[in-house]
Amino acid sequence: MVSGYPRFFIHLSIQKLARIFEQKYGRNQERCMLFATQRVAEQCRSFMQSSSVNSRLMSLLICPEDKANGRIIERDPRTQSDCSSTASANAHIVLFPSDSFPIAKQFWQHTGMGMSSRLAEHCLSMLPEELTQAKPSSSPPITPRFLGKAFNKHYSVKPQSRPTSPPLAKPVPIGIGEETLETDHSVYLEERYGRNLPLAFAASAKRALRRRVAGVLIHDTNHDHQGEPSAGEKNLVVGPSSRGVADVSENDVYLYPTGMAAIWNAHYIASATRPAAKSVCFGFPYTDTLKILEKWGPGCYFFGEGVDSEIGDLEALLEREAAQNPNTPPIVSLFTEFPSNPLLRSANLPRLRALADKYDFLIVIDETIGNFVNVEVLPYADIVVSSLSKVFSGVANVMGGSLVLNPRRKHYAALKAYMNTVFEDLYYDEDAIYMERNSRDFQRRIRIIDTNTSAVCEFLRSRSVAVGAPSAVIKEVFYPKYITAENYEHCRIKSPGAEGGYGGLFSLTFTSTAASRAFFDALPCYKGPSLGTNFTLACPYTILAHFAEMDWAVKYGVEEGLVRITVGMEETQLLLRWFDIALKAAEGAAS
């Protein structure tokens, strides 16, 4: 593999910058991890120390002058006395023994707070050419998370079997300079990816993003105001939030470099503002969420089904813990996804909220899959988190995350005061500009994706065991319209003219491994991790996310042969043809 999902596979530009620092500052073949701020680097070092790994921290201020000087000048990042440009960048380096790299990688993967690849590229652009063009060191390459020949094929399909989708933009040939592009294509690139928006407008782009996530924009527009994102204009009139809590504002929204960074920080601030106690993970979540709750703090109670019957078990646990320690909340927080990934189950949020009010704990809801165009979950939460890297962006060329505080909740004042004191803007400016550009039409895109996904799932479910179809190879279609539907419907937006759908993600289970493999291999779409893309993307989810713990995942219904699919903006009839091809291949393999 030469590339992969950024938290699992460290971007090549970041690897290149790390090798330069390892060669210059490493002792005895030390490896390193790179971060944008000293606080995050210190958190990485603390995590490694908890595993009895000694590490050390270096901080550098890299300036454009370094390229002309022919060397890296070691400066104190707290001062810029000899930097003549605002283009300087901080690099915070955690160095550690090479055999401890897997532990450092856990921090990188779980927290999502590693250095941005765009920041790494900016740093490289300021370093002397003899460093950036030097041959790679003997340090081992970053390997994919899972090893084994059998699994690499799941990242792509043969080129000839991948039909081109009309809505996708024509790719730019690698190596062609921007000045050689045709005028209309160059304008498209600028308007779509933000190349005509100076970095000076980053603060405005972030303001636009916070307003968009807060739901306070009366009219979101695709047009700039004198080069500035109009949604981020300082004096723009905004209205009550459409998130179900009218008084939430852009000041209640916090941006992070990834969705996992938002989740990690939600856990961090909950633990910092409430009495020490375990957390609860309700429902089978995306893998890193559970790892965060288990590895940071006192631990986690896991209710892996996430269905109504488990709420009784949760209440019994709360009663027992409250009886033992009546002066302390039985848990610090409850994390749940709405709906969950990959089983698309939706928790009974009214019942969970009632327990939270009774036993005084926080509820953190990850709305990435449902998204706030489709569902209204903020009224039930103390904190709502989301991965903006997914359908909010759609293009899969930038990462981002958001955290929203609910101003109507009991602990809002304490959470807000803490954030006012400790919040650190980790979101790299150029990433924010790309994200702002990508997200301008997110509501329109989501509605197209909702419609497509509904049509595809209706077709597949009509041929499944779940509805009694004869000789079916599909066991179940996991989609919020069919799975824990009553809970999802309770939160689905039903406003006239703005009715929410069921999202763009679904999963399939099959009657045999052969059928699962045949379906996946024959499906003529892109293959790989992530979700929420404007193009259809499929992955063998359990193999990718739980390869080392598949027996454990199967206990909660996440079968080895599960195929997860995120539907894009292709024409509906084209999608139906694709899935018909895959289904016929699966039926042929099973016969």
C-alpha positions in Angstrom: 0.0 0.0 0.0 1.2 3.5 -0.8 -1.8 5.3 0.8 -4.9 4.8 2.9 -7.3 6.4 5.3 -5.3 9.1 7.1 -5.7 8.0 10.7 -4.8 4.4 9.9 -2.2 5.1 7.3 0.0 8.1 7.9 0.1 10.4 4.9 3.2 10.2 2.8 4.0 13.9 3.3 3.9 13.5 7.0 6.1 10.4 6.8 8.6 12.3 4.7 8.8 15.2 7.2 9.0 12.7 10.1 12.0 10.9 8.4 13.8 14.3 8.1 13.3 15.0 11.8 14.3 11.4 12.8 17.5 11.7 10.9 18.4 15.1 12.4 17.2 14.7 16.0 16.7 11.0 16.6 19.0 9.0 18.9 19.6 5.3 18.5 17.1 4.8 15.6 14.3 6.7 17.3 11.0 7.1 15.5 8.7 10.2 15.9 5.2 11.5 15.6 4.4 15.0 14.5 1.7 17.3 16.0 0.7 20.9 15.4 0.7 22.0 19.0 2.7 21.4 22.1 -0.3 20.4 24.2 -1.3 17.6 21.8 2.4 16.4 21.7 2.4 16.3 25.5 -0.8 14.3 25.5 0.8 11.8 23.2 3.8 11.6 25.4 1.6 11.1 28.5 -0.3 8.3 26.7 3.0 6.6 25.9 4.2 7.0 29.5 1.0 5.2 30.7 2.4 2.2 28.7 5.8 2.6 30.3 7.4 4.1 27.2 9.9 6.9 27.6 9.7 9.6 25.0 10.9 13.1 24.6 9.5 16.2 23.0 11.0 18.8 20.7 9.3 21.9 19.3 10.5 23.8 16.2 9.5 27.0 14.5 10.0 26.5 10.8 10.4 29.6 8.7 10.7 30.4 5.0 14.2 31.6 5.6 15.3 28.0 6.4 15.1 27.2 2.7 17.5 30.0 1.8 19.8 29.3 4.8 20.2 25.7 3.8 19.5 24.3 7.3 16.9 24.0 10.0 17.4 26.7 12.5 16.3 25.6 16.0 14.1 28.3 17.3 11.8 28.6 20.3 8.3 28.3 18.8 7.1 30.9 21.4 9.0 33.6 19.6 9.4 34.6 16.0 12.2 37.0 16.4 14.1 36.1 13.3 11.1 35.0 11.2 10.2 37.7 8.7 7.1 35.9 7.4 3.7 35.0 8.8 4.0 31.8 6.8 6.1 30.2 9.6 4.8 27.0 11.1 5.2 25.1 14.4 6.2 21.5 14.4 6.0 19.5 17.7 7.9 16.2 17.6 7.5 13.3 19.9 10.6 11.0 19.7 10.5 7.5 21.1 12.2 4.0 20.7 11.5 2.5 17.4 9.9 -0.6 18.9 7.3 1.6 20.6 5.9 2.9 17.3 2.7 0.8 17.6 1.8 2.5 20.9 2.4 6.0 19.4 0.3 4.9 16.4 -2.6 4.1 18.8 -2.6 7.8 20.0 -2.5 9.0 16.4 -5.3 6.7 15.3 -7.7 7.0 18.3 -7.4 10.7 18.9 -7.3 11.9 15.3 -5.1 14.9 16.4 -1.9 14.2 14.3 -0.4 16.8 12.1 -2.4 17.7 9.0 -0.9 16.5 5.7 -1.3 20.1 4.3 0.6 21.4 7.3 3.3 18.8 6.7 3.5 19.9 3.0 3.8 23.5 4.0 6.6 22.7 6.4 8.4 20.7 3.7 8.1 23.6 1.3 10.1 25.8 3.8 12.9 23.2 4.3 16.2 23.2 2.3 16.0 21.1 -0.8 18.9 18.9 0.2 16.7 17.7 3.1 13.5 17.3 1.2 15.1 15.6 -1.8 17.3 13.3 0.1 17.0 9.6 -0.3 14.7 7.9 2.3 16.3 6.7 5.5 16.4 3.1 6.5 13.5 3.5 8.8 10.8 1.0 8.1 7.8 2.2 6.2 4.4 2.8 7.9 2.6 -0.5 7.3 -1.2 -0.8 6.9 -3.1 -1.7 10.0 -3.9 -5.2 8.8 -1.4 -7.5 7.2 -2.1 -10.4 4.8 -2.3 -10.8 1.1 -6.0 -11.7 1.1 -7.1 -8.2 2.3 -5.3 -5.8 0.0 -7.7 -6.5 -2.9 -10.6 -4.9 -0.9 -9.2 -1.4 -1.5 -9.9 -1.3 -5.2 -11.5 -3.0 -8.1 -10.1 -3.6 -11.6 -10.2 -0.3 -13.6 -12.3 -1.8 -16.4 -15.1 -2.8 -14.0 -15.5 0.7 -12.5 -18.1 2.7 -14.5 -17.6 6.4 -14.4 -20.3 8.3 -12.6 -21.6 11.4 -14.4 -21.6 13.7 -11.3 -17.9 13.1 -10.5 -15.6 15.8 -11.8 -13.0 14.9 -14.4 -9.7 14.3 -12.6 -6.7 16.5 -13.1 -3.8 14.6 -14.7 -0.9 14.3 -12.3 2.0 16.5 -13.1 0.1 19.1 -15.1 0.8 22.6 -13.7 -2.2 24.7 -12.9 -1.1 27.3 -15.5 -1.6 24.8 -18.3 -5.2 24.0 -17.4 -8.0 25.2 -19.6 -9.7 28.3 -18.3 -13.0 26.7 -17.4 -11.3 23.8 -15.7 -9.0 26.1 -13.7 -12.0 28.2 -12.6 -13.7 25.0 -11.5 -10.8 23.9 -9.4 -10.6 27.3 -7.8 -14.3 27.5 -7.0 -14.6 23.9 -5.8 -11.4 23.5 -3.8 -10.7 27.0 -2.6 -7.5 27.9 -4.4 -8.7 31.4 -5.0 -9.4 32.0 -1.4 -6.3 33.4 0.5 -5.3 31.9 3.8 -6.1 35.3 5.3 -9.7 34.3 5.1 -9.3 31.1 7.2 -11.0 32.7 10.2 -13.9 33.6 8.1 -14.1 30.1 6.7 -14.1 28.7 10.2 -16.9 31.1 11.2 -18.9 30.0 8.2 -18.4 26.3 9.2 -19.5 26.9 12.8 -22.6 28.7 11.6 -23.4 26.0 9.1 -23.1 23.3 11.8 -25.0 25.4 14.3 -27.9 25.7 11.8 -28.3 29.4 12.2 -27.9 30.5 8.5 -31.1 31.9 7.2 -29.8 31.6 3.7 -26.5 29.8 2.9 -25.0 30.8 -0.5 -22.4 29.5 -2.8 -21.1 33.0 -3.7 -18.3 34.9 -2.0 -18.6 38.4 -0.6 -15.5 40.1 -2.0 -13.6 36.9 -1.9 -14.8 36.0 1.6 -17.1 33.1 2.4 -20.4 35.0 2.7 -21.6 32.6 5.3 -18.7 33.7 7.4 -19.2 37.5 6.9 -18.8 39.2 10.3 -22.0 41.2 10.1 -24.2 38.6 8.4 -27.6 38.4 10.0 -28.4 34.9 11.3 -31.5 33.4 12.8 -32.6 30.8 15.4 -31.0 27.5 15.0 -32.7 24.8 13.0 -31.1 22.1 15.1 -34.1 21.7 17.5 -32.6 24.0 20.1 -33.3 27.5 19.0 -30.7 29.3 21.1 -27.7 27.3 20.0 -25.2 29.6 18.2 -21.9 29.4 16.4 -20.2 30.1 19.7 -21.4 26.7 20.9 -19.7 24.9 17.9 -16.0 23.9 18.1 -14.1 22.6 15.1 -11.5 19.9 15.3 -9.1 18.3 12.7 -11.1 15.0 12.6 -14.3 13.5 13.8 -12.3 11.3 16.2 -10.6 14.4 17.6 -14.1 15.8 18.4 -15.0 12.5 20.1 -11.8 12.3 22.1 -12.2 15.9 23.3 -15.8 15.3 24.2 -14.7 12.5 26.5 -11.8 14.6 27.7 -14.0 17.6 28.7 -16.7 15.4 30.2 -14.0 13.7 32.4 -12.5 17.1 33.3 -15.8 18.7 34.4 -17.6 15.9 36.1 -16.7 13.6 39.1 -14.5 10.6 38.1 -16.5 7.6 37.0 -16.7 5.1 34.1 -18.4 6.0 30.8 -21.0 4.0 28.9 -20.9 3.1 25.3 -24.4 2.3 24.2 -24.6 0.3 21.0 -21.9 -1.1 18.8 -19.9 1.9 17.7 -17.2 2.7 15.2 -14.1 1.0 16.5 -12.1 4.0 17.8 -14.9 5.4 19.9 -14.9 2.4 22.2 -11.1 2.4 22.3 -11.1 6.0 23.5 -13.5 5.2 26.3 -11.5 2.2 27.4 -8.0 3.6 27.2 -8.6 7.1 28.7 -10.1 7.4 32.2 -11.5 4.8 34.6 -13.0 2.6 31.9 -16.2 1.9 30.1 -19.4 -0.2 30.4 -20.2 -1.6 27.0 -23.8 -2.3 25.9 -23.1 -3.6 22.5 -26.6 -4.3 21.2 -27.8 -0.7 21.7 -31.5 -1.8 21.6 -34.4 -1.0 23.9 -34.0 -4.2 25.9 -30.5 -3.2 27.0 -31.8 0.1 28.5 -33.3 -2.0 31.3 -29.8 -3.5 31.9 -28.3 0.0 31.9 -30.9 1.3 34.4 -30.1 -1.7 36.7 -26.4 -0.8 36.5 -27.1 2.9 37.3 -29.3 1.9 40.3 -26.6 -0.4 41.7 -23.8 2.1 41.3 -25.9 5.0 42.7 -26.8 2.8 45.8 -23.1 2.2 46.4 -22.0 5.8 46.0 -25.1 8.0 46.5 -23.2 11.3 46.4 -21.5 10.6 43.1 -23.1 10.1 39.6 -22.9 6.4 38.7 -21.3 7.2 35.3 -19.7 10.3 33.8 -21.2 10.1 30.4 -23.0 7.9 27.8 -21.8 7.8 24.2 -24.0 6.6 21.4 -24.1 6.9 17.6 -27.4 7.8 15.9 -27.6 5.6 14.0 -24.7 3.3 14.6 -21.9 2.2 12.3 -22.1 -0.4 10.8 -25.4 -1.8 12.0 -27.4 1.4 11.6 -29.3 0.9 14.9 -30.8 3.9 16.6 -31.0 4.2 20.3 -34.1 5.2 22.2 -32.9 8.8 22.9 -36.0 9.9 25.0 -35.4 7.0 27.4 -31.7 7.6 27.6 -32.3 11.3 28.3 -34.6 10.5 31.1 -32.0 8.3 32.7 -29.3 11.0 32.2 -31.6 13.6 34.0 -32.3 11.1 36.8 -28.7 10.0 37.4 -27.0 13.2 36.4 -24.7 12.1 33.6 -23.8 13.6 30.2 -25.1 12.2 26.9 -22.7 12.5 23.9 -24.3 11.7 20.5 -22.4 11.1 17.3 -24.7 12.2 14.5 -22.2 11.5 11.7 -24.4 8.8 10.0 -27.8 10.5 10.5 -26.5 14.1 10.0 -28.5 17.1 11.0 -30.3 17.4 7.7 -32.1 14.2 8.4 -32.3 13.9 12.2 -32.7 16.1 15.2 -30.7 14.7 18.1 -29.3 17.8 19.8 -32.4 18.2 22.1 -31.5 14.9 23.8 -27.7 15.5 24.1 -25.4 17.5 26.2 -22.8 17.3 23.5 -23.2 16.4 19.8 -20.2 15.3 17.7 -19.8 14.7 14.1 -17.2 13.8 11.5 -17.3 16.6 8.9 -14.9 14.5 6.8 -17.9 12.5 5.6 -21.0 13.7 3.8 -20.6 17.3 5.1 -17.5 17.5 2.9 -18.4 14.7 0.4 -15.2 15.1 -1.7 -12.9 13.0 0.6 -10.1 15.5 0.2 -10.1 17.0 3.7 -10.7 16.0 7.3 -12.6 17.8 10.0 -14.8 17.3 13.0 -17.3 19.3 15.1 -18.5 19.4 18.7 -21.7 21.2 19.7 -22.7 22.1 23.2 -26.5 22.2 24.0 -27.2 25.5 25.8 -30.4 24.1 27.3 -28.7 21.4 29.4 -27.9 21.5 33.1 -24.2 21.3 32.7 -23.8 23.7 29.8 -22.4 26.5 31.9 -19.6 24.3 33.3 -18.8 22.8 29.9 -18.8 26.2 28.3 -16.6 27.7 30.9 -14.1 24.9 30.6 -14.1 25.2 26.8 -13.5 29.0 27.1 -10.5 28.2 29.2 -8.8 25.3 27.5 -10.1 25.1 23.9 -7.2 25.1 21.4 -7.9 25.6 17.7 -6.2 22.6 16.1 -7.9 22.9 12.7 -5.3 23.9 10.1 -6.3 26.9 8.2 -6.0 25.4 4.7 -8.1 22.4 5.8 -10.8 24.8 7.0 -10.8 26.6 3.6 -11.2 23.3 1.7 -14.0 22.2 4.1 -15.9 25.4 3.8 -15.8 25.2 0.0 -16.9 21.6 0.0 -19.8 22.0 2.4 -21.6 24.9 0.8 -24.0 22.5 -1.0 -24.1 19.7 1.6 -27.9 19.9 2.1 -28.6 19.5 -1.6 -26.1 16.6 -1.8 -27.6 14.8 1.2 -31.1 14.9 -0.3 -29.8 13.3 -3.5 -27.9 10.7 -1.6 -30.9 10.0 0.7 -33.1 9.4 -2.4 -30.6 7.1 -4.1 -30.0 5.0 -0.9 -33.6 4.5 -0.3 -34.1 3.2 -3.8 -31.1 0.8 -3.6 -32.1 -0.5 -0.2 -35.7 -1.1 -1.3 -34.4 -3.1 -4.2 -32.0 -5.2 -2.1 -34.4 -5.8 0.7 -37.1 -7.1 -1.7 -34.6 -9.9 -2.5 -33.6 -10.7 1.1 -34.3 -13.4 3.7 -35.7 -10.6 5.9 -38.9 -10.3 3.8 -39.1 -14.0 2.8 -37.7 -13.7 -0.7 -37.2 -17.2 -2.2 -33.6 -18.4 -2.7 -32.3 -15.2 -1.2 -28.6 -14.7 -0.6 -28.9 -11.4 1.3 -29.9 -12.1 4.9 -30.6 -8.5 6.1 -30.3 -4.9 4.9 -29.2 -2.8 7.8 -30.7 0.6 7.1 -32.5 3.0 9.6 -35.8 2.6 7.7 -35.8 -1.1 8.6 -33.7 -1.3 11.8 -34.9 0.1 15.1 -37.2 2.2 12.9 -39.4 3.6 15.6 -36.4 5.1 17.4 -35.1 6.7 14.2 -38.5 8.0 13.2 -38.8 9.7 16.6 -35.8 12.0 15.7 -36.3 12.1 11.9 -37.1 15.7 10.8 -40.6 15.9 9.4 -40.8 19.7 8.7 -42.7 20.5 5.5 -40.3 21.2 2.7 -37.3 20.0 4.8 -38.2 16.4 5.6 -35.3 14.2 6.6 -34.4 11.0 5.0 -32.5 7.9 6.2 -29.0 8.7 5.3 -26.6 7.3 2.7 -25.1 4.3 4.6 -26.3 0.7 4.8 -24.8 -2.7 5.5 -25.6 -6.1 4.1 -25.2 -9.6 5.6 -25.3 -12.7 3.5 -26.2 -16.4 3.7 -22.7 -17.5 2.9 -19.2 -16.2 2.7 -19.1 -17.1 -1.0 -22.1 -14.9 -1.6 -20.6 -12.0 0.3 -17.3 -12.2 -1.6 -18.9 -12.5 -4.9 -21.2 -9.5 -4.3 -18.4 -7.3 -3.1 -16.1 -8.2 -5.9 -18.7 -7.8 -8.6 -20.1 -4.5 -7.4 -18.7 -2.0 -9.9 -18.1 1.0 -7.6 -15.0 2.3 -5.8 -13.8 0.1 -2.9 -12.2 1.3 0.3 -12.8 2.8 3.8 -14.6 6.0 4.7 -18.2 6.9 4.1 -20.4 9.9 3.1 -18.6 10.4 -0.2 -20.3 11.9 -3.3 -19.5 8.7 -5.1 -20.5 5.2 -4.0 -18.0 3.3 -1.9 -18.0 -0.2 -0.5 -15.9 -2.0 2.0 -15.7 -5.4 3.8 -16.2 -3.5 7.1 -15.5 -6.2 9.7 -12.3 -7.3 8.0 -11.0 -3.8 7.9 -12.1 -2.5 11.3 -12.1 -5.7 13.4 -9.6 -8.0 11.8 -7.9 -8.7 15.1 -11.1 -9.2 17.0 -13.6 -10.7 14.6 -14.9 -13.3 17.0 -15.7 -10.5 19.4 -17.5 -8.4 16.7 -19.5 -11.4 15.6 -21.0 -11.7 19.1 -22.7 -8.3 18.5 -24.0 -9.1 15.0 -21.1 -7.6 13.1 -20.6 -10.7 10.9 -17.3 -11.4 9.1 -18.9 -11.2 5.7 -20.7 -7.9 6.3 -20.4 -5.4 3.5 -20.9 -1.8 4.2 -21.9 0.6 1.5 -22.1 4.4 1.3 -24.2 5.5 -1.6 -23.2 8.5 -3.7 -24.8 11.0 -6.2 -24.7 8.8 -9.3 -27.9 8.5 -11.3 -30.4 6.2 -9.5 -30.9 3.9 -12.4 -27.1 3.4 -12.8 -26.9 2.5 -9.1 -29.7 0.0 -9.4 -27.9 -1.7 -12.4 -24.7 -1.9 -10.4 -26.4 -3.6 -7.5 -28.3 -5.9 -9.7 -25.0 -7.0 -11.2 -23.5 -7.7 -7.8 -26.6 -9.5 -6.6 -26.7 -11.8 -9.6 -23.0 -12.6 -8.9 -23.8 -13.4 -5.3 -26.7 -15.6 -6.3 -24.5 -17.4 -8.8 -21.8 -18.1 -6.2 -24.3 -19.5 -3.8 -26.0 -21.9 -6.2 
